[in-house]
Amino acid sequence: MIYLDTSYVVKCYLRETGTERILAWLEGKTGLSCCMHGRLEFVAAVKRHVREKRLTPLNGMAVCRHLEVDERNGLWRWFSVSDSLVRMACQRMEALSPTLFLRAADALHLSCAVEQGFNTVYSHDEHLLAAAPAFGLDGVDILDH
């Protein structure tokens, strides 16, 4: 299984810098996974593209439906946001160096990856990648290779 944060999930469905490289890297891979809150972040990203007029409202809805079809076909596995996951994320955030910037949603991604037994998270988010070692994870950006 492969843990992708939302920055990579979005690149699977919207044309952004690096989309082609990510899709080529993912070709033939199975077990794509993400924390369930990434599903909400995905919809927010699509809405941002519509708001910024990079997508029409109709195209935005089509992108969301495409993800839903892929979900039904088993392409994605979404991990639940449980009380224990939120508590773990809180504890790990509290333990971070005060100089390390990390958003709450990214702490959930990293904690979820740890909870689910992943060693590596794939992301294009510099803050998440910088914090990954503090969670005992390797953070990899395919676009930097």
N, C-alpha and C positions, 0 to 999 in steps of 0.2 A: 504494500500500500504506500501511497505517496501523499504527504500532507502539503497542501497548497494553501497559502493565505489568500485573502480576497483579491489582492492585486493580481495574482495569477489567474484566479477563476474568471475575473473580468476580462482578462486578455484572451481567454478561450472563446469569448462571445462578441467582443467589441474590437473594432480595429483601432489599436493603439500602437505606440512605439513598442516593438518587440513581439507583437502578436504572432507573426510568422515563425519566429524562432521558438517561442513557447509551444506553439502547436506542433512544429516539427519535432521538438524534444519529447512531447507527450505522445506522439504517434505510436500506437500499438501498446501503450502502457494501460494498465487497468488499476482499479483500486484507488481512484482519485478521491481524496477526502479533505474535509474542512470542518471546522466547528460550525454549528447551526447558525450562530450569529453572523457568520460570513454570508449566509443566504440573504439576510437582511441588508448587509453591507453591499451585496451585489445589486439588489433592487435600488438602493440609494445611489449607487454609481450610475446605473442606467438612467435614473431620474435626473442626475446631474448632467448627463450627456444630452438629455432632452431639453433641460432648462437652458443649457449653453448652446442649443440649436445645432449640436453635432449629430443628433438623431431627431426624426420627427416623432411625435407622440405615438403614431401607429407603429413605427419601426421599434420604438422602445418597448411597446407591448409585445411585439413579435420576438424580441430578444428574450424577454422574460418567459414567454411561452416555450421558446427553444430550450431554455434551461429546464423547464418543467418536463418536457419530453425526455430530455437526457436523464433526468432524475428517475422517471418512470421506467426507463430502459436500464437502470442500474449503473449508469456511468459514474454517478456521485454517491458518496456516503457522507452523510452529515452527522456529526457527533453532537449529542444533546448538551445544552447548557444547564448543568445541575447545580444545586446548592453547593455541593462539595467542590465543583470546578470553580465557582465564583470565590469560595473561601480560599482555595489554593492560589488563585490569581491574586487575591488580596494579600495573602502572606508573602508571596513572591515579590509583589510590588513593594511591600513594606521593607523587604530585605535588600532591595536594589540600592546601588550607590546613588546618592542625591544628584550626581552629575549625569546620570544616565536617563535620557528622556524616553518614556514609553507611554503610549496611549492605552487606556483601559481595554479597548477592543483588541489591541495587539497582545496585551497581557493574557487575555482570554485565549487567543490563538495559541500562544506559546504554552500556556498551562494545559490546554486541551491536548496538544501534541505530546506533552509529557505524560499526561494521564492515560493516553491511548497507547503509550509505549513506543512512540516514534523517537528516532535519534536525530532526524534531520527535518527541517522545515524549508520549504521553497517559497521565496517571496521576492518582490522587487521593492520592498519598503525598507529604507535604510535604517530607520529606528528599530523596527522589529528585528532586522538582521543583527544590529549592534547589540541588542539585548539577548539574543538567543543563547549565547554562551552562559549567561547568568542563570538560565533555566536548564543548563546541562544539555543544550541542543546545538547542533551545527546548523547555521543559517546559510542557505545557498541561494544565490541569484544567478540563474542560468544566463541572464542577459549580460552578466559581467565576465563570462567565460569566453 
